């Protein structure tokens, strides 16, 4: 059975790319959120949560494009 997507096998368990992207998303959120609080990101936007989400989606999109 041929797969058209790259997969990762950990301990005999096959993980599809969306699982890897989910883990990357959680890591980005855990790292990005305290950093944005430290630099005062929320004060620059009227809807800071939407701006944070947009920044996270942009970073994920760039990572998928580059890797």
ChimeraX attribute file (.defattr): number of C-alpha atoms within 10 A of each C-alpha:
attribute: neighborCount
match mode: 1-to-1
recipient: residues
	/A:1	3
	/A:2	4
	/A:3	7
	/A:4	6
	/A:5	8
	/A:6	8
	/A:7	14
	/A:8	14
	/A:9	9
	/A:10	8
	/A:11	6
	/A:12	7
	/A:13	8
	/A:14	11
	/A:15	13
	/A:16	14
	/A:17	13
	/A:18	10
	/A:19	13
	/A:20	12
	/A:21	14
	/A:22	12
	/A:23	12
	/A:24	14
	/A:25	16
	/A:26	11
	/A:27	11
	/A:28	15
	/A:29	15
	/A:30	11
	/A:31	11
	/A:32	15
	/A:33	14
	/A:34	11
	/A:35	12
	/A:36	13
	/A:37	11
	/A:38	10
	/A:39	9
	/A:40	11
	/A:41	15
	/A:42	16
	/A:43	10
	/A:44	9
	/A:45	12
	/A:46	9
	/A:47	10
	/A:48	14
	/A:49	12
	/A:50	12
	/A:51	15
	/A:52	18
	/A:53	13
	/A:54	12
	/A:55	13
	/A:56	17
	/A:57	14
	/A:58	12
	/A:59	14
	/A:60	17
	/A:61	11
	/A:62	11
	/A:63	12
	/A:64	10
	/A:65	8
	/A:66	7
	/A:67	5
